[in-house]
Amino acid sequence: MNFKRHIIWILGLLLAACAGALQSDLGGDFTPSAPPPARATEITLEAPTAAPTLAASPGPLESVQAEPSATLLPEETAPRGATREFTTDFRVHAVPYTEILSGGPPKDGIPAIDNPRYVSVTEADRWLEPVEPVILVQVGEHTRAYPLQILTWHEIVNDTLGGLPLTVTFCPLCNTGIAFERTVDGRVLDFGTTGRLRFSNLIMYDRQTETWWQQADGRAIVGALTGARLNFYPAQIIAWQAFKDRSPEGSVLSRVTGFNRPYGQNPYPGYDDVNRPPFLYKGPTTPGELLPMERVLTVDMGAEAAAYPYKVLSEIFVVNDTLGGVEMVVFWSSGTASALDALTVSGGRDVGSAAAFRRRLGDRVLEFRSADGQRRAGERRAGERRAGEFVDRQTGSAWNSLGQAVSGPLKGTQLEPLVSIDHFWFSWAAFRPDTRIFTPFE
């Protein structure tokens, strides 16, 4: 890409991002194919959303202190415009402010969904294509799908599922779909977007203390709660068809959000081209083992972290591994479109989906192989990609890529999901440069 085209591409992304600051109320579902309003005079800038009132509040902001584990930095000038938009104490921070950049929109310019509505699988099937990516979250017997065609425009959903307060997030610039428990020290927090980025990654803020939080690692980095960390909750990006097959009685985030967005369109077309540089990235040099924009599935066990490149997973389908003393398996299956490739989310190329699970069941550690026999790439037809089906060597039971035994002696068993997160390599490496990159014959 020459310099002129690169500048045009960046301006296009900025305009798409800034479009997130425009809204109008919807009276019903929005049709993705409908064009946006034709005249600027028909669109109004969104007013900041008032913070929801909590049933129980632990006390005034002055009583909240940064956690002792936080490494606080010397006082420095706050990011430009931040003190006009936020009331948090910018004297308290754990990252250099030089690492924080404006992403274009202001505070809440990309509006979080605070009052989510849901529809049935049957209803959602009218506007979701089989290959479209959705984030699967399950709490007990409750399962919910969060379509990326919605989250790409909002980035945050404050929700409660099965009685558990969660925030479900998606950072398009890093390809990170992450769910967090949003209760911190007994207080339920509600999150919005700051309009700022660090290492191209979404910086959120909570409306109760206006502390800033890094989406990639769930850490509070600026303000009263600096040093605190949100608990991750397992979430997986899968194809809509896979969700339908798994949870026909599940619920789906509705496109009736209260905002006027062209859901189904991708505001970042071509962004995940592996040969392009990441957008607005100012951070550590990305280790050279992988290109910055390569897709990886990451698993962090604290003292040890690993990244499983999609280009490897799409060839071998399954990885039996041990990380931080935990026996685990990674499954990959085809059939999930990239949300960041084509002009529409459903039109993206097939990048597949992956997730990690514990492979210990009681006293037995299972070892998995692909039902395809893990034929080498040269033995498969050019471009052939298979939907995931796996077999454990101990019982011969068949498993799908969601960790469910579908036939055999263990039929009906569910492997315990681990917190495993899709990233572009540059994004993960910036936060965990010590990560082990999986190679098939290491």
N, C-alpha and C positions, 0 to 999 in steps of 0.2 A: 504494500500500500504506500503510495507516495505521500509527501508531507501534506499537500493540499487536501487530498481525500481523507487523510487522518484527522485533520482539523475539522472538516465537515462532519465526520463521524462523531467526534467528541461533542461538537455543538449540537448534533442531533440528540445525543444522550442527555445533555444538559437541558434541552428543551423538553424532552420526554420526562425528565425528573421534575422539572419545574411545573409541568402540567399537573403533577400530583397535588399542587397547591390550590387547584381550582375545583369547585364542587357545586352541585345543585341537588336539592332533595329529589328523591325518586318516589313516584307513586306506585311503582311495580317493578318487576324484573326488567333488567336492561338487556337489550339484544346486542350481542357482540358485533354483529355485522352493521349495526346502525352507526352512521358517521357521528363524530362529536358535533356539538353546536357550532353553527357556521360563523356566528359573529361574536366577537369578544364581549360585546355589550350584553350578551345573553348569559354570560358566566360571571359568577361573583366569587371573590376571594373568600376562602373559608375563614371563619372566625375561630380562634382557639377554643377548644372544648374545655368546659369547666371540669375540674377534677371531681370524680365521683366521691360521694360521702361514704365513709366506711362505717359499718355498724359499731365497730369497736376500734378506737384509736389509742395507741399506747402512750401518747403524750405529746407535748410540744416539740417542735423541731430542735429547739435549743438543747433538749435532753438526749438527742441522738449523737453518738460519738463514732468516729472512725474506728474500725476494728484494730486491735493491737497488732495484728499480723500485717497490716498495710505498711508498705514502705513509702512514706510521704516525702515529696520533693519540696525543695525551697519554693517560697512564694514567687510567682512570676505573673506577667500580664495575661489575663484570660483571653481565650480565643475571640477574635473580632466579633462584635455584636452580641456576644454571649450574655454579658451583664444586663443588656436591655431586654433580653427574652427570658432569662431564668433568674430565680431568686436564690439558687444554691450558693454555698460559700466556695468561691473559686480559689480561695487560699489553700484549700485542702484538695490535693490531687496526687495521684500515684504514677502519672505518665507525663512526659514533657508536653507542654502545649504546642510545641513546634510540630508534633506528630499528628495534630488534629487539624483537619481541613474542612472547609465548607463543601458540601455536596451539591449546593445550588439552592434547594428549597429551604425555607426558614423552619423554625420550630413548628411541628405539626403540619408542615406544608405537605408532607406525605401522611395522610391521616390514618391513625390506627382505627381499628374497628372495636368499639367499646361495648356495643350492644348487639352482638352477633345473633342472626336468625339462622334457622336450619330448615332444610327440606329433606325429604326422603330420597333414597337411592333412585326410586322410580322417577321422581320429579327431576332430580339432577341429571338423570340420563338423557333428558331432552336437550341439554346444552353442553354436556361434557362428552368428548370423543373418547373411545376406548384407550387410546395411547396417551391421553393427557396426564401430566404429572399432578399428583395430589399428595399432601402430607397425611400419612396415617398416624393417628394417635389412639391408643386404647387405655382406658382406666377401668380395671375390673371387667365387667361385661359390656361396657359402653365403648363403642368405637365411633370415630368421627373422621371425616375427610375434609381437608382444607385445600381446595384447588389452588394451584399456583397461578391460574389465570386471574384470581382475585388477589392473592397475597403479593403478587408482583407490583400491584398498584397501592397496597396498603402497608405491607411489610410486617405489621403487628396485629394480632388478634388477642384481645384480653377475654378469656373465656373461663368457664367452669365445666368440667366433664366428670361425671360420676362423683360429684361433690368435691373434686380437687381443683382449686384455682390454678389455671395454667395461662401462660402467654405463649402463643405459637407465632414464630417469627420466620421471615425469609429475607435474606439480603441478596438481591439479584447480582450485585457486583462481585460477590464471592460464592454464589450458588449454595448458600448455607440455609437449610431449613432446620430450625432448632426449636424445640419445646423446652420451656422452663417451668418449674413450680414457682409461683409468684408470691409465696408467703415467706417473709423474712422476719425472724424473731417475733413471730406471732402476728405480724401485720401483713395484710393482703395489699400488694402494690398493683397499680395500674400503670401501663407503660405507653409512651408515645415516642415519636421520632424527634431527634434533636436537629436534624438537617446537617449533621456533621459526620465525618468519616475518620477512622484511624486505620491505616493500612488498607484503605478502600472498604473497610468493614463498617457496617451500621453501628452507630452509637445511639442507644436508647436513653430515655430518662424516665424515672418514675414520678408520677404526679403528686405523690404524697410528700416527698422531700426534694424533688427535682435533682436528685443525684443522677449522674451520667453513668451508663452501664455499657460495656463492650459486648456486642452480641456474640462474637466468636468464642469467647471463653466465659461469658456470664459474670465478669467481674465489675464491681463498682470502681470507677477510675477517677471520678471528680465529685466532690461534695460530701455531704454529711455521712453517707454510708460507705465512703471509700474503704476498700479492703474487704467488704462483704462479697459473697459470691452466691449467685442463684444456683439452685439444684437443677441439673439437667434432667429431662424426662425423655425416655425413649420415643423417637419419632422416625418415620421412614418415608422417603419419597418413593412412591410406587405409581404404576399406571392405574388409571381409573378402572379399567377392566379388572385388574387384580383386586382392587378394593371391592368392586361389586361381587366378585366371586367369593371373596372372603367374608364380607359383612353385608349381605343383602338387606338386613334390618338396621344397618347403621344410619347415622345422620350425616348430613353434608352442609358445610357452610353455604348459606344462600348468597346469591348476587344482589339481593335486596339489602343493601348496606347503608342506605341513606346518602350515598355519594354517586355522582354521575361519572362513570368510568367506562371505557370501551373494553369491558372484560372479554377475554379471549384473544385480544390483540397483544402483541409483545412490543413494549416500548424500547427494547434493547436488541433489535434484530442484528444477528451476526456477532453479538458480543462474545459468545463462547468459542469463537474461532481460536484454535490452539496456537496459531501463529501470531495472534494479536497481543499487544501488551495489555495488562490490566488497566482499568480506567481510574484516574486520580490516585494512583498508587505512589506513595512516598514512604518508603520503609526500608527494612533490611534487604540486602541483595538476596534474591531467591536462589537457594542452592541449585547447582547445575544438573543434578541427576535427572530432573524432570523439567519440562518447560513450565513457565509460570502458570499458564492457563490449562494445564492438564487436570482432568478430573481425578480426584482421589476419594476413597472412603477412609475416614480417620477414626481411630479408636484410641482413647486416652485412659490409661490405667494409673495415672498419677506419676509414678516414678518412671514409667515407660509408656511410650506412645508409638503407634505404627500407622503408616499410610499405605493403602492398597490401591495402586493405580488402576483406573478403569480399563486402560488399554491392555493390562495383564489379565484382569478379571474376565474381560470379554473373550479371552482365549481359553482360560482354564476353568472358568465357571465357579469353582469352589476352592477355598483355602482352609485347611486345618492348621491352626496355629495355637501358640500359647503366648500370652502377653501379660506381664506383671503377675505371673503365676496362675492366670485364669485360662483354662482350656476353652478355646472359642473356635467358631467356624464363620467364615464369610461366604455368603451365597450371592451370586450374580445371576440375573436373568434379563433377557432382551424384552423389548416391547414397550419401553417408556420413552416418550419424546422429550427432547430438550426444550425447556421453557424459554431459552435465550438464543435460539437459532434463527427461526423463520419469522415472518411478519405476524403469524398467528402462533399461539402456544401449541395448538394441536398439530400444526404443520412442521414442527421441529423434527430433526433427524432422530433416529432411534439411538439413544445413548445407554439404554438399559437402566437397571436399578440394582442396588446392592445394600446389604445390611449384615450385621454381625450378631451372633447369638452364642450363649454358653452351650457347650456341647457335652456337659456333664449332666447326666440324669441319675440322681441318687449316687450310688457307688460306681456307676458305669460311665466311662468316657467314650463317647461315640466318635467314630471316624467316618467321614463322608466322602463320597465320590460322586461325580456327575453321572446321571443315568445315560448320558450320551457317550459314556466311556472315556471322557476327556480326550477325545481324538485331537491330535495336534493340528495346528492351523493348516498345515499342508495337506492334511487328509480330509479337510472339509472343503466344500465348494466355496469358491470365492465369495466373500460377503455373507456367508451363511451365519446366522446367529440363532440360538435356540432359546426358547422359553425354559425357565429353570425347573428341573426336576432332579432330585438327588436321592441317593440310597446310602443308608448307613451300613457299614461292613459287619457290624455286630449282630443285627437282627434281620437285615434285608428289607427293612421298612422303607417306603418311599416318602419323600418330604418335598414340600414346595419351597419357594424362595422366601416365604414369609415365616419359615420355621415351624410349619405344621406337618405332622405325619398324616399323609392322606391314604395310606394303605399299609398292610402288613401288621406284624404283632404290636407295633406302637401306634397304630392308627388312633387319631384323636389327641395325641400328645402335642403340646406346644413347647418349643424351646424358649428359654428365657431370653428376651431381647436385651442386648447391650446398647448403651448409648453409642451410636456410630453415626457419623455426620459426613455428608458430602461437602467437599470444599473444592475450589480451585487450589492447586498446589501452592501458589504464591501466598494465598491467604493463610493457610494452615502453617506453612513454614515460617511466616513472620511471627507467629505466636509460639510455635514449638519447633525451633530449628534443630533440636536434638532427636527428632522423629526418625524412627527406623522405616525405610522404604522397603516394602516387601518385593522380593524378586523370586521367581518360581523355583530357581535352583540354588538358592543361597544355602 
